[in-house]
């Protein structure tokens, strides 16, 4: 289910606040992900540094369109198929979501407003659901 407009505003605002620290946050995301699920490291080829910035850029595009299904759908379908081809399975989305929320909390600290955790969890659940749906699993 698409997050409420209020939650979308919280998500977009906190992501915008993250912008100056995006590179460090992208590295922290993978650090947290591999702490939570070390076995996922094998799914990543190449340098994590460049992968991290691609992740943040892609997340930004998704958040720009999260409330517009027509605009979001084609992007999510391509992304899901690509991830499935790399071996990403539905169960992998749980630790990824946990790592993302922890990254946002740790990076923003006091700037992570009340209600932002629930908003990010809601949004991530929606995004992961689309990825799983479009991956063909």
mmCIF file of the C-alpha atoms, coordinates in Angstrom:
data_MODEL
# 
_entry.id   MODEL 
# 
loop_
_atom_site.group_PDB 
_atom_site.id 
_atom_site.type_symbol 
_atom_site.label_atom_id 
_atom_site.label_alt_id 
_atom_site.label_comp_id 
_atom_site.label_asym_id 
_atom_site.label_entity_id 
_atom_site.label_seq_id 
_atom_site.pdbx_PDB_ins_code 
_atom_site.Cartn_x 
_atom_site.Cartn_y 
_atom_site.Cartn_z 
_atom_site.occupancy 
_atom_site.B_iso_or_equiv 
_atom_site.pdbx_formal_charge 
_atom_site.auth_seq_id 
_atom_site.auth_comp_id 
_atom_site.auth_asym_id 
_atom_site.auth_atom_id 
_atom_site.pdbx_PDB_model_num 
ATOM 1   C CA . UNK A 1 1   ? 0.000  0.000   0.000   1.00 0.00 ? 1   UNK A CA 1 
ATOM 2   C CA . UNK A 1 2   ? 1.252  3.483   -0.864  1.00 0.00 ? 2   UNK A CA 1 
ATOM 3   C CA . UNK A 1 3   ? 2.236  5.449   2.239   1.00 0.00 ? 3   UNK A CA 1 
ATOM 4   C CA . UNK A 1 4   ? 0.008  8.323   3.290   1.00 0.00 ? 4   UNK A CA 1 
ATOM 5   C CA . UNK A 1 5   ? 0.842  11.848  2.062   1.00 0.00 ? 5   UNK A CA 1 
ATOM 6   C CA . UNK A 1 6   ? 2.033  12.725  5.573   1.00 0.00 ? 6   UNK A CA 1 
ATOM 7   C CA . UNK A 1 7   ? 4.425  9.786   5.651   1.00 0.00 ? 7   UNK A CA 1 
ATOM 8   C CA . UNK A 1 8   ? 5.647  10.542  2.145   1.00 0.00 ? 8   UNK A CA 1 
ATOM 9   C CA . UNK A 1 9   ? 6.427  14.100  3.282   1.00 0.00 ? 9   UNK A CA 1 
ATOM 10  C CA . UNK A 1 10  ? 8.443  12.737  6.245   1.00 0.00 ? 10  UNK A CA 1 
ATOM 11  C CA . UNK A 1 11  ? 10.342 10.344  3.993   1.00 0.00 ? 11  UNK A CA 1 
ATOM 12  C CA . UNK A 1 12  ? 11.146 12.927  1.356   1.00 0.00 ? 12  UNK A CA 1 
ATOM 13  C CA . UNK A 1 13  ? 12.174 15.500  3.949   1.00 0.00 ? 13  UNK A CA 1 
ATOM 14  C CA . UNK A 1 14  ? 14.507 13.125  5.757   1.00 0.00 ? 14  UNK A CA 1 
ATOM 15  C CA . UNK A 1 15  ? 15.994 11.913  2.464   1.00 0.00 ? 15  UNK A CA 1 
ATOM 16  C CA . UNK A 1 16  ? 16.550 15.540  1.439   1.00 0.00 ? 16  UNK A CA 1 
ATOM 17  C CA . UNK A 1 17  ? 18.331 16.184  4.760   1.00 0.00 ? 17  UNK A CA 1 
ATOM 18  C CA . UNK A 1 18  ? 20.552 13.205  4.038   1.00 0.00 ? 18  UNK A CA 1 
ATOM 19  C CA . UNK A 1 19  ? 21.797 14.737  0.756   1.00 0.00 ? 19  UNK A CA 1 
ATOM 20  C CA . UNK A 1 20  ? 24.988 16.351  2.106   1.00 0.00 ? 20  UNK A CA 1 
ATOM 21  C CA . UNK A 1 21  ? 25.922 13.055  3.766   1.00 0.00 ? 21  UNK A CA 1 
ATOM 22  C CA . UNK A 1 22  ? 24.722 10.734  1.019   1.00 0.00 ? 22  UNK A CA 1 
ATOM 23  C CA . UNK A 1 23  ? 28.092 9.206   0.202   1.00 0.00 ? 23  UNK A CA 1 
ATOM 24  C CA . UNK A 1 24  ? 28.850 8.344   3.828   1.00 0.00 ? 24  UNK A CA 1 
ATOM 25  C CA . UNK A 1 25  ? 25.282 7.105   4.318   1.00 0.00 ? 25  UNK A CA 1 
ATOM 26  C CA . UNK A 1 26  ? 25.555 4.853   1.275   1.00 0.00 ? 26  UNK A CA 1 
ATOM 27  C CA . UNK A 1 27  ? 28.649 3.216   2.764   1.00 0.00 ? 27  UNK A CA 1 
ATOM 28  C CA . UNK A 1 28  ? 26.979 2.903   6.159   1.00 0.00 ? 28  UNK A CA 1 
ATOM 29  C CA . UNK A 1 29  ? 23.998 1.210   4.491   1.00 0.00 ? 29  UNK A CA 1 
ATOM 30  C CA . UNK A 1 30  ? 26.201 -1.584  3.104   1.00 0.00 ? 30  UNK A CA 1 
ATOM 31  C CA . UNK A 1 31  ? 28.119 -1.858  6.365   1.00 0.00 ? 31  UNK A CA 1 
ATOM 32  C CA . UNK A 1 32  ? 24.840 -2.356  8.241   1.00 0.00 ? 32  UNK A CA 1 
ATOM 33  C CA . UNK A 1 33  ? 23.460 -4.710  5.569   1.00 0.00 ? 33  UNK A CA 1 
ATOM 34  C CA . UNK A 1 34  ? 26.504 -6.987  5.741   1.00 0.00 ? 34  UNK A CA 1 
ATOM 35  C CA . UNK A 1 35  ? 26.416 -6.942  9.556   1.00 0.00 ? 35  UNK A CA 1 
ATOM 36  C CA . UNK A 1 36  ? 22.769 -8.037  9.489   1.00 0.00 ? 36  UNK A CA 1 
ATOM 37  C CA . UNK A 1 37  ? 23.097 -10.505 6.595   1.00 0.00 ? 37  UNK A CA 1 
ATOM 38  C CA . UNK A 1 38  ? 26.751 -11.279 5.762   1.00 0.00 ? 38  UNK A CA 1 
ATOM 39  C CA . UNK A 1 39  ? 25.694 -13.856 3.171   1.00 0.00 ? 39  UNK A CA 1 
ATOM 40  C CA . UNK A 1 40  ? 24.305 -11.064 0.964   1.00 0.00 ? 40  UNK A CA 1 
ATOM 41  C CA . UNK A 1 41  ? 27.843 -9.789  0.271   1.00 0.00 ? 41  UNK A CA 1 
ATOM 42  C CA . UNK A 1 42  ? 28.186 -12.414 -2.465  1.00 0.00 ? 42  UNK A CA 1 
ATOM 43  C CA . UNK A 1 43  ? 25.374 -10.757 -4.460  1.00 0.00 ? 43  UNK A CA 1 
ATOM 44  C CA . UNK A 1 44  ? 27.430 -7.615  -4.986  1.00 0.00 ? 44  UNK A CA 1 
ATOM 45  C CA . UNK A 1 45  ? 30.003 -7.355  -7.732  1.00 0.00 ? 45  UNK A CA 1 
ATOM 46  C CA . UNK A 1 46  ? 32.430 -4.512  -8.068  1.00 0.00 ? 46  UNK A CA 1 
ATOM 47  C CA . UNK A 1 47  ? 33.132 -1.664  -5.730  1.00 0.00 ? 47  UNK A CA 1 
ATOM 48  C CA . UNK A 1 48  ? 30.640 -1.027  -2.951  1.00 0.00 ? 48  UNK A CA 1 
ATOM 49  C CA . UNK A 1 49  ? 31.441 2.699   -3.104  1.00 0.00 ? 49  UNK A CA 1 
ATOM 50  C CA . UNK A 1 50  ? 29.988 3.119   -6.587  1.00 0.00 ? 50  UNK A CA 1 
ATOM 51  C CA . UNK A 1 51  ? 27.151 0.696   -5.814  1.00 0.00 ? 51  UNK A CA 1 
ATOM 52  C CA . UNK A 1 52  ? 26.242 2.777   -2.780  1.00 0.00 ? 52  UNK A CA 1 
ATOM 53  C CA . UNK A 1 53  ? 25.826 5.963   -4.775  1.00 0.00 ? 53  UNK A CA 1 
ATOM 54  C CA . UNK A 1 54  ? 23.748 4.121   -7.406  1.00 0.00 ? 54  UNK A CA 1 
ATOM 55  C CA . UNK A 1 55  ? 21.574 2.842   -4.574  1.00 0.00 ? 55  UNK A CA 1 
ATOM 56  C CA . UNK A 1 56  ? 21.037 6.363   -3.214  1.00 0.00 ? 56  UNK A CA 1 
ATOM 57  C CA . UNK A 1 57  ? 20.305 7.780   -6.670  1.00 0.00 ? 57  UNK A CA 1 
ATOM 58  C CA . UNK A 1 58  ? 17.811 5.006   -7.387  1.00 0.00 ? 58  UNK A CA 1 
ATOM 59  C CA . UNK A 1 59  ? 16.191 5.475   -3.984  1.00 0.00 ? 59  UNK A CA 1 
ATOM 60  C CA . UNK A 1 60  ? 15.795 9.176   -4.748  1.00 0.00 ? 60  UNK A CA 1 
ATOM 61  C CA . UNK A 1 61  ? 14.033 8.414   -8.044  1.00 0.00 ? 61  UNK A CA 1 
ATOM 62  C CA . UNK A 1 62  ? 11.723 5.946   -6.327  1.00 0.00 ? 62  UNK A CA 1 
ATOM 63  C CA . UNK A 1 63  ? 10.862 8.460   -3.612  1.00 0.00 ? 63  UNK A CA 1 
ATOM 64  C CA . UNK A 1 64  ? 10.160 11.133  -6.230  1.00 0.00 ? 64  UNK A CA 1 
ATOM 65  C CA . UNK A 1 65  ? 7.509  8.866   -7.754  1.00 0.00 ? 65  UNK A CA 1 
ATOM 66  C CA . UNK A 1 66  ? 6.302  6.806   -4.798  1.00 0.00 ? 66  UNK A CA 1 
ATOM 67  C CA . UNK A 1 67  ? 2.883  8.453   -4.926  1.00 0.00 ? 67  UNK A CA 1 
ATOM 68  C CA . UNK A 1 68  ? 2.534  8.147   -8.715  1.00 0.00 ? 68  UNK A CA 1 
ATOM 69  C CA . UNK A 1 69  ? 1.993  4.511   -9.679  1.00 0.00 ? 69  UNK A CA 1 
ATOM 70  C CA . UNK A 1 70  ? 2.050  5.199   -13.432 1.00 0.00 ? 70  UNK A CA 1 
ATOM 71  C CA . UNK A 1 71  ? 5.482  6.811   -13.215 1.00 0.00 ? 71  UNK A CA 1 
ATOM 72  C CA . UNK A 1 72  ? 6.853  4.372   -10.642 1.00 0.00 ? 72  UNK A CA 1 
ATOM 73  C CA . UNK A 1 73  ? 5.732  1.095   -12.238 1.00 0.00 ? 73  UNK A CA 1 
ATOM 74  C CA . UNK A 1 74  ? 8.074  0.922   -15.270 1.00 0.00 ? 74  UNK A CA 1 
ATOM 75  C CA . UNK A 1 75  ? 11.072 1.892   -13.178 1.00 0.00 ? 75  UNK A CA 1 
ATOM 76  C CA . UNK A 1 76  ? 10.258 -0.703  -10.517 1.00 0.00 ? 76  UNK A CA 1 
ATOM 77  C CA . UNK A 1 77  ? 9.709  -3.435  -13.107 1.00 0.00 ? 77  UNK A CA 1 
ATOM 78  C CA . UNK A 1 78  ? 13.165 -2.852  -14.658 1.00 0.00 ? 78  UNK A CA 1 
ATOM 79  C CA . UNK A 1 79  ? 14.780 -2.658  -11.251 1.00 0.00 ? 79  UNK A CA 1 
ATOM 80  C CA . UNK A 1 80  ? 13.063 -5.821  -10.014 1.00 0.00 ? 80  UNK A CA 1 
ATOM 81  C CA . UNK A 1 81  ? 14.003 -7.850  -13.081 1.00 0.00 ? 81  UNK A CA 1 
ATOM 82  C CA . UNK A 1 82  ? 17.615 -6.700  -12.809 1.00 0.00 ? 82  UNK A CA 1 
ATOM 83  C CA . UNK A 1 83  ? 17.803 -7.594  -9.144  1.00 0.00 ? 83  UNK A CA 1 
ATOM 84  C CA . UNK A 1 84  ? 16.196 -10.993 -9.732  1.00 0.00 ? 84  UNK A CA 1 
ATOM 85  C CA . UNK A 1 85  ? 18.755 -11.710 -12.453 1.00 0.00 ? 85  UNK A CA 1 
ATOM 86  C CA . UNK A 1 86  ? 21.519 -11.015 -9.920  1.00 0.00 ? 86  UNK A CA 1 
ATOM 87  C CA . UNK A 1 87  ? 20.027 -13.531 -7.484  1.00 0.00 ? 87  UNK A CA 1 
ATOM 88  C CA . UNK A 1 88  ? 18.094 -11.229 -5.164  1.00 0.00 ? 88  UNK A CA 1 
ATOM 89  C CA . UNK A 1 89  ? 15.282 -13.221 -3.559  1.00 0.00 ? 89  UNK A CA 1 
ATOM 90  C CA . UNK A 1 90  ? 12.184 -12.008 -1.700  1.00 0.00 ? 90  UNK A CA 1 
ATOM 91  C CA . UNK A 1 91  ? 13.690 -12.872 1.683   1.00 0.00 ? 91  UNK A CA 1 
ATOM 92  C CA . UNK A 1 92  ? 16.641 -10.564 1.004   1.00 0.00 ? 92  UNK A CA 1 
ATOM 93  C CA . UNK A 1 93  ? 14.435 -7.497  1.218   1.00 0.00 ? 93  UNK A CA 1 
ATOM 94  C CA . UNK A 1 94  ? 13.908 -7.801  4.981   1.00 0.00 ? 94  UNK A CA 1 
ATOM 95  C CA . UNK A 1 95  ? 17.547 -7.182  5.981   1.00 0.00 ? 95  UNK A CA 1 
ATOM 96  C CA . UNK A 1 96  ? 17.849 -4.509  3.288   1.00 0.00 ? 96  UNK A CA 1 
ATOM 97  C CA . UNK A 1 97  ? 14.935 -2.623  4.813   1.00 0.00 ? 97  UNK A CA 1 
ATOM 98  C CA . UNK A 1 98  ? 16.378 -2.936  8.291   1.00 0.00 ? 98  UNK A CA 1 
ATOM 99  C CA . UNK A 1 99  ? 19.755 -1.644  7.073   1.00 0.00 ? 99  UNK A CA 1 
ATOM 100 C CA . UNK A 1 100 ? 18.117 1.296   5.298   1.00 0.00 ? 100 UNK A CA 1 
ATOM 101 C CA . UNK A 1 101 ? 16.118 2.412   8.336   1.00 0.00 ? 101 UNK A CA 1 
ATOM 102 C CA . UNK A 1 102 ? 19.119 2.034   10.640  1.00 0.00 ? 102 UNK A CA 1 
ATOM 103 C CA . UNK A 1 103 ? 21.224 4.043   8.198   1.00 0.00 ? 103 UNK A CA 1 
ATOM 104 C CA . UNK A 1 104 ? 18.693 6.861   8.139   1.00 0.00 ? 104 UNK A CA 1 
ATOM 105 C CA . UNK A 1 105 ? 18.461 6.918   11.944  1.00 0.00 ? 105 UNK A CA 1 
ATOM 106 C CA . UNK A 1 106 ? 22.204 6.785   12.513  1.00 0.00 ? 106 UNK A CA 1 
ATOM 107 C CA . UNK A 1 107 ? 23.096 9.327   9.841   1.00 0.00 ? 107 UNK A CA 1 
ATOM 108 C CA . UNK A 1 108 ? 20.434 11.888  10.715  1.00 0.00 ? 108 UNK A CA 1 
ATOM 109 C CA . UNK A 1 109 ? 20.434 11.387  14.485  1.00 0.00 ? 109 UNK A CA 1 
ATOM 110 C CA . UNK A 1 110 ? 18.339 14.158  16.073  1.00 0.00 ? 110 UNK A CA 1 
ATOM 111 C CA . UNK A 1 111 ? 17.289 15.317  12.610  1.00 0.00 ? 111 UNK A CA 1 
ATOM 112 C CA . UNK A 1 112 ? 15.353 12.051  12.132  1.00 0.00 ? 112 UNK A CA 1 
ATOM 113 C CA . UNK A 1 113 ? 11.918 13.314  13.193  1.00 0.00 ? 113 UNK A CA 1 
ATOM 114 C CA . UNK A 1 114 ? 9.341  11.467  15.277  1.00 0.00 ? 114 UNK A CA 1 
ATOM 115 C CA . UNK A 1 115 ? 7.324  9.206   13.050  1.00 0.00 ? 115 UNK A CA 1 
ATOM 116 C CA . UNK A 1 116 ? 10.056 8.941   10.413  1.00 0.00 ? 116 UNK A CA 1 
ATOM 117 C CA . UNK A 1 117 ? 10.950 5.355   11.333  1.00 0.00 ? 117 UNK A CA 1 
ATOM 118 C CA . UNK A 1 118 ? 7.364  4.174   10.792  1.00 0.00 ? 118 UNK A CA 1 
ATOM 119 C CA . UNK A 1 119 ? 7.151  6.206   7.588   1.00 0.00 ? 119 UNK A CA 1 
ATOM 120 C CA . UNK A 1 120 ? 10.348 4.650   6.195   1.00 0.00 ? 120 UNK A CA 1 
ATOM 121 C CA . UNK A 1 121 ? 9.232  1.157   7.212   1.00 0.00 ? 121 UNK A CA 1 
ATOM 122 C CA . UNK A 1 122 ? 5.897  1.747   5.476   1.00 0.00 ? 122 UNK A CA 1 
ATOM 123 C CA . UNK A 1 123 ? 7.541  3.089   2.322   1.00 0.00 ? 123 UNK A CA 1 
ATOM 124 C CA . UNK A 1 124 ? 10.121 0.337   2.235   1.00 0.00 ? 124 UNK A CA 1 
ATOM 125 C CA . UNK A 1 125 ? 7.423  -2.292  2.635   1.00 0.00 ? 125 UNK A CA 1 
ATOM 126 C CA . UNK A 1 126 ? 5.635  -0.805  -0.382  1.00 0.00 ? 126 UNK A CA 1 
ATOM 127 C CA . UNK A 1 127 ? 8.830  -0.652  -2.453  1.00 0.00 ? 127 UNK A CA 1 
ATOM 128 C CA . UNK A 1 128 ? 9.910  -4.194  -1.503  1.00 0.00 ? 128 UNK A CA 1 
ATOM 129 C CA . UNK A 1 129 ? 6.424  -5.483  -2.278  1.00 0.00 ? 129 UNK A CA 1 
ATOM 130 C CA . UNK A 1 130 ? 6.634  -4.015  -5.773  1.00 0.00 ? 130 UNK A CA 1 
ATOM 131 C CA . UNK A 1 131 ? 10.109 -5.436  -6.286  1.00 0.00 ? 131 UNK A CA 1 
ATOM 132 C CA . UNK A 1 132 ? 8.928  -8.894  -5.276  1.00 0.00 ? 132 UNK A CA 1 
ATOM 133 C CA . UNK A 1 133 ? 5.788  -8.622  -7.421  1.00 0.00 ? 133 UNK A CA 1 
ATOM 134 C CA . UNK A 1 134 ? 7.702  -7.538  -10.522 1.00 0.00 ? 134 UNK A CA 1 
ATOM 135 C CA . UNK A 1 135 ? 10.600 -9.956  -10.066 1.00 0.00 ? 135 UNK A CA 1 
ATOM 136 C CA . UNK A 1 136 ? 8.443  -12.836 -11.185 1.00 0.00 ? 136 UNK A CA 1 
ATOM 137 C CA . UNK A 1 137 ? 8.708  -14.780 -7.913  1.00 0.00 ? 137 UNK A CA 1 
# 
